């Protein structure tokens, strides 16, 4: 660069006012070196170039007036005029080397391609199938036993029945598609399953949707980018949700008690515990842990309730007969109601381990085997409603029956202010139950060592 040109450029820079871009000189092989003064007083260099009818600027760096005039390398503080010219020439050469590609545009295109690639990868990763699986895992982490039911329904009626939809991004599933899943079940006479599918899918989407603002939900749910809930707009079949009110009659309950009360062995003892503790939910009863047994009570964990909430502890008093039945099981290990056995490493004898609990279906089968054909239409699930009906006829209040069978506690006062455990009231109800089943009952408590 000639001295006269360098001097004129320096003068232009000195005379700059904040705002507009000023061209200093043309750059070989293309473009021009421009300069702009910021409101702060800082001066920046740019390489400006054109392609067709469009033009762009590429930032070079700030001007360093203290740099040596002939310096071709930038200083820690910025560029001399000659260094800025050299940087612009390098950009121009890159421009031609890449077949006339526009650096700024190329960078934008690369970023756009990267963003699109991320979207495609997310679409492959965050599918409906994965959302439903993550939701089941979340339920399991919370201690909700419903995760097993949800997994089964999702596998049978989403993954297997609608594989194409299951493999699609969860954020792209529509309400109509969820309704079609339900329709297929309704048309095959499975209205209750259709409603359960809707409920679980709705809860899964709601969990992912709320993850943005609810800190208690695992952060990975945010990655699904759920803005709306497709299951929320669908309509359940209300007729399929009607409870099956078919309780065992008082006479049927007494017949059942006579059939199981004096039979020795584990099976009958388990059935007696189920009946004499008030017909607790079988799934919860078989999960009774040995550590949750005291001298006069047991504590179960009720996983039914509001989504996101941990299982609620539910304590039930033990009457004399219930305590004796539980004692017959000789609870050891993790689970009190267990048929799991192992081998003692020292004596090589078979010992009870309690590593796994009895299956809920197994208890129901044992009850059916005990009854045979003596009670028409017998089902183990009818015991629970039969007990409540019998206690209602005996004058036990709705509140106490609800607390005994863990129907949930409603109302602000009950949830937040009432700290009474109601164990005495529950015990009196269970004593009444035994007397109605067997007039020789005493209802006292036998401590378990």
Secondary structure as the mmCIF struct_conf table of DSSP 4:
data_model
#
loop_
_struct_conf.conf_type_id
_struct_conf.id
_struct_conf.beg_label_comp_id
_struct_conf.beg_label_asym_id
_struct_conf.beg_label_seq_id
_struct_conf.end_label_comp_id
_struct_conf.end_label_asym_id
_struct_conf.end_label_seq_id
HELX_RH_AL_P HELX_RH_AL_P1 UNK A 3 UNK A 14
TURN_TY1_P TURN_TY1_P1 UNK A 15 UNK A 15
BEND BEND1 UNK A 18 UNK A 20
STRN STRN1 UNK A 21 UNK A 26
BEND BEND2 UNK A 28 UNK A 30
STRN STRN2 UNK A 32 UNK A 37
TURN_TY1_P TURN_TY1_P2 UNK A 39 UNK A 40
BEND BEND3 UNK A 41 UNK A 41
STRN STRN3 UNK A 43 UNK A 51
TURN_TY1_P TURN_TY1_P3 UNK A 52 UNK A 53
STRN STRN4 UNK A 54 UNK A 62
STRN STRN5 UNK A 63 UNK A 63
TURN_TY1_P TURN_TY1_P4 UNK A 65 UNK A 66
BEND BEND4 UNK A 67 UNK A 67
TURN_TY1_P TURN_TY1_P5 UNK A 69 UNK A 70
BEND BEND5 UNK A 73 UNK A 73
BEND BEND6 UNK A 76 UNK A 77
STRN STRN6 UNK A 79 UNK A 79
HELX_RH_AL_P HELX_RH_AL_P2 UNK A 81 UNK A 97
TURN_TY1_P TURN_TY1_P6 UNK A 98 UNK A 100
HELX_RH_AL_P HELX_RH_AL_P3 UNK A 103 UNK A 125
BEND BEND7 UNK A 126 UNK A 126
STRN STRN7 UNK A 127 UNK A 127
HELX_RH_AL_P HELX_RH_AL_P4 UNK A 128 UNK A 141
TURN_TY1_P TURN_TY1_P7 UNK A 142 UNK A 143
TURN_TY1_P TURN_TY1_P8 UNK A 145 UNK A 145
HELX_RH_AL_P HELX_RH_AL_P5 UNK A 146 UNK A 154
HELX_RH_PI_P HELX_RH_PI_P1 UNK A 155 UNK A 159
TURN_TY1_P TURN_TY1_P9 UNK A 160 UNK A 161
HELX_RH_AL_P HELX_RH_AL_P6 UNK A 163 UNK A 166
TURN_TY1_P TURN_TY1_P10 UNK A 167 UNK A 167
BEND BEND8 UNK A 168 UNK A 168
STRN STRN8 UNK A 169 UNK A 169
HELX_RH_3T_P HELX_RH_3T_P1 UNK A 170 UNK A 172
HELX_RH_AL_P HELX_RH_AL_P7 UNK A 175 UNK A 187
TURN_TY1_P TURN_TY1_P11 UNK A 188 UNK A 189
HELX_RH_AL_P HELX_RH_AL_P8 UNK A 191 UNK A 210
TURN_TY1_P TURN_TY1_P12 UNK A 211 UNK A 213
TURN_TY1_P TURN_TY1_P13 UNK A 215 UNK A 216
BEND BEND9 UNK A 217 UNK A 217
HELX_RH_3T_P HELX_RH_3T_P2 UNK A 219 UNK A 224
BEND BEND10 UNK A 228 UNK A 228
HELX_RH_3T_P HELX_RH_3T_P3 UNK A 230 UNK A 233
BEND BEND11 UNK A 234 UNK A 234
HELX_RH_3T_P HELX_RH_3T_P4 UNK A 238 UNK A 241
BEND BEND12 UNK A 242 UNK A 242
HELX_LH_PP_P HELX_LH_PP_P1 UNK A 247 UNK A 249
HELX_RH_AL_P HELX_RH_AL_P9 UNK A 250 UNK A 260
BEND BEND13 UNK A 261 UNK A 262
BEND BEND14 UNK A 265 UNK A 265
HELX_RH_AL_P HELX_RH_AL_P10 UNK A 266 UNK A 276
TURN_TY1_P TURN_TY1_P14 UNK A 277 UNK A 278
HELX_RH_AL_P HELX_RH_AL_P11 UNK A 282 UNK A 285
TURN_TY1_P TURN_TY1_P15 UNK A 286 UNK A 287
STRN STRN9 UNK A 289 UNK A 289
HELX_RH_3T_P HELX_RH_3T_P5 UNK A 290 UNK A 292
STRN STRN10 UNK A 293 UNK A 293
BEND BEND15 UNK A 295 UNK A 296
STRN STRN11 UNK A 297 UNK A 302
BEND BEND16 UNK A 305 UNK A 306
TURN_TY1_P TURN_TY1_P16 UNK A 307 UNK A 308
HELX_LH_PP_P HELX_LH_PP_P2 UNK A 309 UNK A 311
STRN STRN12 UNK A 312 UNK A 317
HELX_RH_AL_P HELX_RH_AL_P12 UNK A 320 UNK A 328
TURN_TY1_P TURN_TY1_P17 UNK A 329 UNK A 329
BEND BEND17 UNK A 333 UNK A 334
STRN STRN13 UNK A 335 UNK A 335
BEND BEND18 UNK A 336 UNK A 337
STRN STRN14 UNK A 341 UNK A 343
TURN_TY1_P TURN_TY1_P18 UNK A 345 UNK A 347
STRN STRN15 UNK A 350 UNK A 352
BEND BEND19 UNK A 356 UNK A 356
HELX_LH_PP_P HELX_LH_PP_P3 UNK A 357 UNK A 359
HELX_RH_AL_P HELX_RH_AL_P13 UNK A 360 UNK A 371
TURN_TY1_P TURN_TY1_P19 UNK A 372 UNK A 373
BEND BEND20 UNK A 374 UNK A 375
TURN_TY1_P TURN_TY1_P20 UNK A 376 UNK A 377
TURN_TY1_P TURN_TY1_P21 UNK A 380 UNK A 380
HELX_RH_AL_P HELX_RH_AL_P14 UNK A 381 UNK A 393
TURN_TY1_P TURN_TY1_P22 UNK A 394 UNK A 395
HELX_RH_AL_P HELX_RH_AL_P15 UNK A 398 UNK A 404
TURN_TY1_P TURN_TY1_P23 UNK A 405 UNK A 406
BEND BEND21 UNK A 411 UNK A 411
HELX_RH_AL_P HELX_RH_AL_P16 UNK A 412 UNK A 412
HELX_RH_PI_P HELX_RH_PI_P2 UNK A 413 UNK A 417
HELX_RH_AL_P HELX_RH_AL_P17 UNK A 423 UNK A 437
TURN_TY1_P TURN_TY1_P24 UNK A 439 UNK A 440
#
